[in-house]
């Protein structure tokens, strides 16, 4: 009788495991705009693995005075902890390569960040945290991971690796705002609204019912990252073209003075 009970329990657990939904792979494409004018594109792709996720992200931004491209490959655990990241970027013709390796299995865990550019390499040891996101500029995959971690951590104890200069790790503060409305591929969708404060700068994050990134707004610099097929109703103010003063017409994109771009990944100083 006891053996039968154990067998029944084992069979029940096996049924639950077999019926549990597999980790969802996903991909998405985005338009990057500045004051409502398209200046680039971005995308991410997450692939579920038995032990976690592999992800890639691409960013291409072309505008007056700024030519920026980024390619990132990343490995995450099943709990979205960072295992390894490799980034290759180019800013106005200067190539930058960055790797980040957290010591997840080490008794004295630390994140080793290595940056190379102009034939010069620097390595920085950053304090390790369980919920950390590698956050380059305009990377939708990083923001998607941040949203997932925010749900798992109840918006608390979140950190971001800022891959600039020697690199830094900073806390992420999230504030929840009232839900908004929008359409995704023509269908109505409830939109969750968060504001992330990272290194003193605010980013408005808009996500869907399945916690998927739909839009990101950078109000200080007038940039927006909008998922293809998504429309926020009404649109967020930073994405709207500026209204000219009375009697003045709006200049064409070619004649407008560009808004200063964000502090993108700068190369380290050349060796002395």
N, C-alpha and C positions, 0 to 999 in steps of 0.2 A: 504493500500500500504506500509506504514511504517512497519507494523508487518511482511508483506511478505518479505521485504528487510532484516529485522533483522533475520528472520528465515533462509533466504538463506545464510547470512553471517555465522550464527551459524553452519549450515549444512556443509558449505565449510571448516570452521576451524576444525570441527569434522573429515572430510575426510582427511585433512592434518595430523592431529594427528594420525589417524588410519593407514595412509600409511607411517608415519615416521619410519625409521629403529630402532629396539629396540637396547638397549645397548648390545654389543657383549661380550658374555662369551668366555673365551679362556684359553688354557693350553698349556704348552710346557715343554720339557725335554732337559737338557743340559749335556754335558760332561765337567768336569774340568780337565785341563791338566797343567803340568808344564814342560816347554821346550819340548813340543810335546809328553810327556808321560802321559797317563791317570792316575789321582790320585783320582778321585771322580766323583760325579754326583750331579745334582741339578734340581729342577723343580718348577713350579708355576702353580696355577689355579685361575682364576678370574671368579666369578659368579655374573652376573648382578641381582640386586634387584630393586624394584620400587624406592627406595630412594638412590641408590648408588651401591656399590660393596662389596662383601666379597671375600677375597683372602687368599690363603695359599701358603707357600713356604717351601721346604725341601732342605737341603744341607747336603751332607755326603762327607767327605774328609779324606782319609786314606793314609798316607805316612810316611816315616821314621821320627820319632820324633814328629809327629803330628797326632792326632786322633780328628777330629772336626766334630760335627754334630749340625744341627740347624733345628728347627721346628717353623714356624711363622704363626699366624693367625691374620688377619687384617681386619678392617672395614673402608671403604672410602665413602665419599659422591659422588653424581653424578658428581661433579666437581673434583674428585680425591683428596679431602681434607681428611687428616687423622682424623679419629674418635677415633679409639682405636687399639692398637696392643698388642699382647701377644707373647713373644718369650721364647722358652726353648732351651738351648744350652748345649753342653758338650765339654770341651776342655781338652784332655788328662785325662779324668776321672773326672774332676771337673764340677759339674752341675751349671748352671747359669740361672736364670729366670728374665725376664725383662718385664715390662709393661709400656706403654706410653699412657697418656690420655690428649689430648688437650682440653682446655676449650673453645670450639667453641661458646658456647652460653653465655659465661661469659663476663661481662663488662670489667673485668681485666683478659683477656685471658692469659693463660700460659700453657705450656706443662709440665705435671708432669711425671717424669721418675723415676721408682722404680726398683732397681736392688737388687737381693738377691742371695747370694752364701755363702757356708760355715757357714750357720746359721746366717749370718749377712746381714742386709738390709740397703740400703741407698736410700733416695728420693731427687731428684734434680728438681728444678723448672727452666724450660728453656723458653726463650721468644718465643711467638707464632708467626707464619707466615702463610699466606694463602697457599702458595705452599711449603710444606715441605714433605720430604721423609724420612721414617725410614730406615736407610741404614746399615744393618749388612754386614759382609764380605761374598762375593760370593752369595748374594741373587739376583737371576734373577728377581723376582717379584718386588723388590725395583727399579731395573734399568729400568724395563718396565714402572713403574709408573713415574719415572723421565723423560723418553722419552715423555710420554703423557703430562705431565705438561710443558715440554719444548716447545712443539708445542703450547699449550694454552697460554703460557706466552712469546712467542717469545724469548725463551732462557734467560729470565730476571727474576730477583727477585726469584731465586730458592734457597732452603735451604735443608740441610741434617742433620738429627739427627744421631750422631755417638754414638752407644751404648757401649762405652768403659769406664771403671773406673766409675767416677760419671756421665758420659754422657756429651755431648756437642752438640751445634747446630752451623753449619758453613755454609757460603755461597757456592753455587755451581756455578762455572764459566764454560760456555760452549762455545766452538769454533767450527765452522762448516768448514769441509774440503770438497774437491771435492768428488762427488759420485764415488763409485767403483762398481765392478761387482761380481756376485757370482751365485750359484745355490742353490735352496731350493727344496728338494725332486726331484732332477734331472732337475728342470725347471729353466731357466735363470731368474735372479731377479736383479733389481737395488738396490744397497746398499748405504744407507746414512751413512756418517761417521762424528761422533762428538767426541771431546775430552773434557772430564769433568775434571776439576781441583777441587779437594775436599780435604781440609786440607793439601794443598801443594803437593798432589800426583795426577798424571794424570791417567785417565782411558780412553781407546779408546772404544767407543760405536759404534756398527754397527747395523743398523736397516733396515727393509724392507719397501716397498711402503706403507704398512698399519701401519707403525710405530711400528712394532713388533720387539722386541729384537732378533737379530740373533747371535751376538757375542760380547764379552767384553774382552779386553786385558789389563793386568796389567803389563806394560813393566818393571817397577822397580824390580819386583820379578819374572818375567817370567811365570806368570800364564795366562791361557786363559779359558774363559767360552764360549762354542760353542754349539749352538742349534743343536739337532740331525737332520740330513738331510741337514744341511747347509754347504756349502764350499765357502770360500772367495777366489776369483781368481784375482791375485795371493794371497796366504795366507799372513797374517800379519807376520812380522818378529819375534815378541816375541814368537809366537807359534811354531816356527821351532826349531828342535834340534840344540844345539850348534855345531859348526864345530871344531873338535879337531885340535891342531897344527900339522904341518907336522911330520910324523913318529910316531904319537901317535894315538892309537885306542880309540874309544869311549867306555867308561865303560858301563857295563850293568846297568839297573836301580837299582838292588840290591846293586851294589858296588859303585854307585855314592854318593858323599856327597850331602845332600839335600841343595837346596837354602834356606836361612832363610825364614820361612813362614811370611805372613803379620801379623800385630799387631792385632791378633784376640781378641775376647772379653775376657779380663782378669777378674777374680773375684776381688771384692773389698778387701782391706786389712782386716784381721781378727780383731775383736774388742780387744781393749787393756784390 
